[in-house]
Amino acid sequence: MIKRSSRLLTLSLGFLALSVLYGNCAQNMDTVTTSRPSAQDLLCDVNGNQKVMQASAVSDSDISIQLTPADGDWADTGSDDMREDQIYHDVLATEQAHQIVYNDIDSDFEPVVVAVIDSGVDFNHPDLANQILRRNGQVVGYDFNDGDNQPMDFGGHGTHVAGLIAAEGHNGEGIRGGAPEHVEIMPISVFNPAGGFVGGAANTLGQAVQFAVDNGADVINMSLGATVNLQRTDGDAVFGGLRAVLQNAVNNGIVVVVAAGNDNLELNDNVMTYPAKYGSEIDGVITVGAYDATVRSISPFSNFSPQYVEVQAPGSMESGQGLVSTHLNNSYEFLAGTSMATPLVSGMVALAKVYLKKNGINLTPAQIEKLVKDSSLRYQSLSSLAQEGRVINYRAMIDHLRRVYESGIIQHPRDIALSYGQTGRLAVQMNEFTSHLKFQWYRDGQILPEADDIELVIRKFSVDDIGRYHVVVELESGEKVESLPAMVSLFVDDGCP
C-alpha cells in the first residue's frame, strides 16, 4: 500500500517535536479527519481546552511544537517496485555510490549501526525486518514509554525515517534506503502514544543518546527538535545537558545527524532549534536543512541559516510531494520535512562508514563531517540558506573519500610554466592517515632516478624539463598509488598586460 498526498506534509521535527510544554491547539497545522487523532485531537480535550503535557515553566510562545499531519488518502499501485518513485536517489547519485562501496565486500562484514531516535520503528515491515539490529534474537533498542526493548512504532514517523536510511534493497519489496546493505537500525522510541516526549524533551533525548552510545551505535539520527524563542527563554540552559551528552557521543566515535526544523525561520540569536544548534558547535554533529529535489530550491517549510544549517538534502519534491518510504502496516507513504532530509544524510554517513570499515580506514566524527561538507555540491542560490549553499551527493562523497583517504593523496601536483633558468617545484600532499615508504617521480613515463622525495625541484629550467610529470607513492601496505599528471611548460610572455 502506498500513501500519496496531493499536499505538502510538513511534518517532522518528530511525531511531536516537544512535550515539555502545553500546546496551542495546532491552529495553523494542516489536519484531515481520519480514524487517527488529528493534531488538534492530540493537543485539545473534548471541550476544546488545551491539554497540559509534561508542564514546565517555559510557555508555548517561547517554544513551538510540531505534529505529524493526519492521514490523507491511500492508493494501491499494485506493485512492490517503487524505485521509480525515489527520484531523490537519482538526484543524489546513490546507486553509483552503492556500486563502489558494495563491490567485493565480505559476507561476514560487521554492519554499521544507525540509532534512530524517534517514534520507534516497525521492525516487522518487510523492507526493514532484515535491517534491524538484533543480538541473541532480540531487538537492540529501547522504548522509553513502555520501559522495554520493543520500540514498535505507533505513528509511522520513525519507520519512515528508518526506511530512508536503510530499507533493504533488491528484495522485491517497495524501496531501498541510502545505505541498503551492511547497515542495521537501532530503534529508540522517545514518544508516548499522545505524541509527547516521555519525561520531557531534554532529559529523554539525553537518555536516548546515551543508550545509543552504550549499545554500539556508529551513527545517530535525530529527526526531531524544539524551536525556542531566545528572547524569552535561555535555550542553552534548557538543553545544555543534552549538549554534553552529544559531545560524549562524538567523543565515542559516533556521528550525530540532526534536523534543522520546519518553521520556515532563519535560525539566529532570536530563534533557535535544539539540538540543531549544536551542529555548528560540535564537530561531528551535522545539522541538516531541506531542499526540493526536483527544482533545487529550499523546501518552503525548512528552517535556514548560513551559520547553523551545515548541509541540505532532499526533503520535498516539486508541487509539494514528499519522499516515499516505509510506513506502518507494511505500507509506504510520501512525507516531506527536514525529518526526511536528515536520514538521507545519516544514510550517506553510514555508507561512508561501511566503505571505511571495508578498507580499514578509521576516521573521527569530525573528519567524517568534514568529508560530508567537502564533498558537497555548492549552489550559489542556496548560499544564504545553508553554509556555502552545500547540498549532499552520495557519489561525490564516495569519490572524495577514495581520492583523499584511500589513495592517500589529498593534493596532486599542479601545472606550472617556467622561464629559462627559473626554479620550479612539483609536490603532492599526503593525508595524515597514510604511512608511505617512498616516492618516485616520472617525466613522460620515464623514471627520474634522483627524484625520490615528496617534492620535485626543477633547477635552472631548460627545454629538456618540459613534459608531463607524475609521482608514484609506495604505501606502508606495499600498495602503490599514482598521482594525477602535471604539465611543466615554457612560460611565454606575449607582451600583453
N, C-alpha and C positions, 0 to 999 in steps of 0.2 A: 504494500500500500504506500502511495506517495501523497503527501500532503502538499498541495500547491496553494499559493496565495496570490491574489492579484494586487495586494497592497504590501507595503513595506512592513515587515515585522520588526519593529525597533525594540528588540529585547536586549538583553544581555548584560548587564553587569552581574549576572547571576539570575537565578529564578526570582529571587528578591534581593536587591542589592544591599539593603541594610535593614536589620531587625531591631537595632537598639533604640529605635525611635518610633513614635506613633506616626501614623500616616496622614495623608491629605485627601483620602478617598479617591486618589488617582484620577482627578477630574480631567486631566489632559492626556490620559493614557488611551490608547486605541483598544477597545474591547468589543467582543462579539458574544451574544448569548449562546451558550452551548451547555453541554452536560457538566463541563468542568467549571469550577468557580472562576468568575471573571476577576480582573484586577480590583474592581470595586467591591466584589464579594469578599475578597481577602482582607481588605482594609476597613470595611464598614460592617456594622452588625445589621440585624434585620430592620432596625429603625433608622438606619442611615447614619448612625453616630460613629465617630471614629473609634477604632479599636486601639487600645494601648498594647504594644508588643514589646516586651522587654524594656519597659520605660526607663529613660535616662534623663539626665539634666539637660541634654542637648535638644534644642527644639527642632521641629520639622522644617522650619525656614532656614536652618543652618545646614542640614544635611538632607539631600534629596534621595529618594528611593526609587528603584525601577523594577517593574514586574514583567515577566514574560506575558505577552498578549494571549488572550484566549484563542481557542482553535478556530480556524476557518473551515473551508470545505475540503473534503477529501476526494481524490481522484485516483483510480487504479489504472496504471499504464499497461498492466498485463505482462510486464517484462521485469526480470530481475537485473538486467544490464542497464545501469543508469550512468555509465561513463560519459555518454554524450551530454548529460545534464551538468557534469562537473567541468564547466568551462574554465573555472579557475585553475584547473590542472594545466590547461593549455597556456594560460597567461603566465603561470609560474614555472613552466617547463619542468614539472615534477618528474614525469616519466623518463625524460632524458637523464635526469639525475639518478633515478632508480636503476637504469641500465648500467650506470657506472658503479654505484655503490653495491648492488646486489650481485654483481658478477663474481663468480668463483668464491663465494662465501661458504664457510663450513656449516654443515647442518647442525652441529652442536654449539654453534656460536651463542655466547651468553647474551640474552636480549638486553636492550636499553629499556629502562623503566621510566615511564612518564606518570607522575601523580596528577590526577585530575581532581582538584578541589572544587566541588560544585554541588549539584543536587543529587549526586550518586550516578551510577551507570547501570543500564540494563545489561547485565553481564550474560544474559541468555540470548541476546539478539544474535541472529545468525552471522552477521558481519563483525561481531565483537567477541563471540563466545571463545574463540581461539586466541584472542588478543588480550585476555585478562591475566594479570599476574596471580598465579596460584602456587602455593607451597603445600606439599603433602595433601593435595587435592582440595585445599581450602583457599578461598579468595583472600588475597592480601589487600586489605582495605579497612575502612572504618566508617561507621555510621554514628555520628555524634548525637543524633536524635534518639536512636534506639540503644546506643551503647554496645553495639556488636560489630562483627566483621561482615555484615551483609548489607552493604550500602546500595541497595536496589533503588534505582531512580524512580521518583514519583511524579516528576514534572516533564522530563524529556530533555531539559537543557543540558545536563551533564552527559547524557547519551549522545546528543548531537555533537557536542564538543569532542568527545572521545572518538567518534567516527571520523571527524575531520583530521584527527591526529593519526589514527592507526587502524581504521577499518580494513579488514582483510582484503587483499587483492587477488584477482584471478581465481575466485572461488564460485563464480556464477551467481553471486549474491550482490545486488544493489551497487554499492560504490566501493572505492578504495581510498584509503587515507593518505596523508602526506608521507607517512613512513609505514607502509603496509606490511613489512616483514621485519622480523627480529626486533620488534618493539612491543612491549607489554604495558597495559594500563593498570595503574593502582588507583581504584576508585575511592574517593573520600567524600562523604556527604556531610555538609555543614549546615543544612537547612532542615527546618521542621516542616510538617505537612502543610502548614499555613503559608509557607514561603519565607519565613523569617529565619535569621541565624539562630542557632541553638546557643543560648548563653551570651549573646552579644557578639558583634562583628569582630572587634579587635582580639578579644580573648579566644574565640573559637577558631579564627583563622590562624592565630599563632600556634594553637594546639595542633591544627591540621598540618601546618608546615612542619612542625616538629615530628609528627607521626611519619611524614614522608621522609624526613632525614633519617629517623631511626630505623626505617624499614627498607632502605636501599634505593631510594629514588635517584635517578640521574637528571631528570627534568621535572619541574613543577609548572603546571598550567593553572592560572587563576583568572578565569573569565568572569570576574566579579569585582565589586568595589563599592566605595561610598564617596559621594561628591559633597564637599564641605565648603561652606561659606566662611572663608578665613577671616573676614572682618568681624565675625561674631564668635567663632569657635577656633580654638588652637588645635588644629588637626594633628600637628606633630605630637602634642601631649596625649591626644586620644589614641593615636596609632603608633606611638613611639616604641611600645613593647613589641609590636608586630615588626617594626623595622629591625629591631635587634635579632629577632628570630630569622628574618630573611637574610640578614648578614651572616648568621650562623650557618644557614643552608648553603650559601655561596662558599663559605669557608670549608664546607664539607664536600665541595666539588659539584654542587647542584646548580644548574642554570634555572632561573625563575623567569617565567614569561607572564606578564600581566596586561589586562585590558585598560585602555585609556578612558573608556566610558562613553555613554551615549546621550550626553546632554546637549550636544552641538555647542559647546562652550570652549573658549580658549582657557587653558589651564595656566594660571598665573598667580600673582600674590593675593588676588581677591578670591579666587575659587580654585579648588584642587580636588582631584580624585585620589583616593587611597585604596590600595597600595601603589597605584600608578606613579605617584610622585617619586618613589624610591628607585625607579629605573635610572633617573639622572644622577642619583646619589650613590648607588651601589653598583660597581662594575660586576656584571654577572646577573643583574636583574634588567630585563628588557621590557619597555613599555610600548604597546602596540596600538596604533590607530587604524582606522578602516578606510579603504577607498573602493570605488566602484570598479570591478574587474573588467568591465566592458568599455567604459568611456574614460577610465584613468583620471577621474576627478574624485575629490573626497566624498565619502558617503555622507549624506545630508544629516545624519544623526551623530557622527563621530566627534568626540572632543578632539581638540587640536592644539598644537603648541610647537613652535620651532625650538623650544628648550626642553620640554618634558616628554613629548612624543618622539621616540627614538627611531622607529621604523613604522611603515604601513604595510598592510596586507589586505587582500580582498575581504570585504565584509558585506558587500551587496553587489547586485548586478543591475544592469540598465533597467529602467522602468520600475525599480524598487523590488525586484525579485531577490529573494535570499539565496543562500548557498544550500545545496542539498546535502543532507547527512542522515545518519541513523537516528531513529526516534523510538518511542515506546511501542510495544505490541508488534515487534518485528517489522516496523514501518520505517518510512523515510519522510523527511519534512524539509521544506525550504524555509530557512530562517536567516535574518540579517542582523548584524550588530558587530561591535568590536569584540564580542564574545566569539564570533566566528573567525574574525581576523587573527585573534590571539592563538588558537590551536594550529593555524596554518604556520605560524612562526615556531610554535612548540614542535610540530611535526618536522619542520626543517632542521631544528636543533637536534632532534632525536636522530634524524637521518645522518647528520654530520657526526654524531656520536657513534653511530653504527660504523661509519667509514673510519673514524679514528681508532676505534677498538680493533677493527679488521686489520689495520695497518700498524698497530702497536704504537700509536701516537697519543700522548697524553697532554691535553690542553686544560688549562684552568677555565672556570666560568667566564672570567674577564677576557681571556683570549678568545673564547667562543663568541662572546658578544662582539668583540672586535671583528671577528670573522664575518658575522652576520652583517655588521654595518659596512665593512669594507667591500663586501661583495654585492651590496645592494645597488640597484639601479637608481639613478637620480633624475627626478623630474623637476625642472625649474618651476613649473606651475604649482607644485606641492611644497615648495621650499619654505613658505610661510606657515605651513600646517604641520610639518614634522622636520626634524633635524635634517638639513641638506636635501629635503624632499625625497628621503630614502624610501624605496619600495623593494621588498624582498623578491628574490628569484632563486629557485632551487638549483637550477643548472649553473647559474653564475656562482652560487655559493660553493658547489662542489668543484667547479673549475678553479676557483680561487683557492680552495683548500688544497687541491692537488698541486697547483703551481707554487704555493707558499710553503706548505708543510710537508708534502710528500717528496717533492724534488729537493727541498732544502734551499732552493734559490728564490729569494724574495725580490731581488733586483738584478736584472740582466744587464750585460754591458750595452752601452748606448753608442750610436753612431757618432763619429767625430770627423771634423775636417781640419787638416793641419797645413800650415805653410812650411816650405822647405826650411829645415834646420830647427823646427819647433819641437818641443817635447809634449807628448800626449800620453794619456792614461786610459786604460780599459780596466774595469773591475766588476766583480759580482758581489752581491751582499747575500750572506747566508743567514737563515733563520737560527734562532737561539736553540732550537731543539735538535739540530742536525750536527752530529760529530763527523768530521771528514778527515781523511788521511792526506790527500794531496790534490793539487790542481795541475792541469796540463792544458796549455793554450795551443790553438791551431790557427794557421792562416791559410785560407783557401784549401782547407782539408789536409794541409801538411803540418806535421808536428813542429813546434818551435822548442828545441831541446832545453834551452835555458829559461824558458818561460813556465815556471812551475810554482807560482805564488798566486794568491787571491787577486793580486793586481798585476797587470802587464804594463810596463813603462816603455814607451817608444821614444828613444832619444835621437835627436838630430834627424828628424823625419826626412825621408827621401822617397823617390818614386818606387823603390823596392818594398816600401812598407804599405803601399796601397793594397787593399784586399778586404776579404770577409773573414772576421775573426770569431772564434767561439772558444769556450773553455769546457773541459770535461772534469767533473769533480768526482773523486772516488770517496764514497762514504765509509764509515766505520764498518757497516754491514758487508762491505765488499761490492755493493751496488754502485754503478756509475751513472751519473746524471749529467746531462748536457745542456748548456745554456743556449738561449736564442742567439743567433748571429748578430754581429755589429759590423757596420762598414767603416773602414778608415779610408778617407779620400783626401784629395788635394784641395785645399781652400783656394778659390779663385776670386780675387777682388775685381769685380766688373766695373768699379768706379762709381757705382750708383750710391746715393746717400742712404 
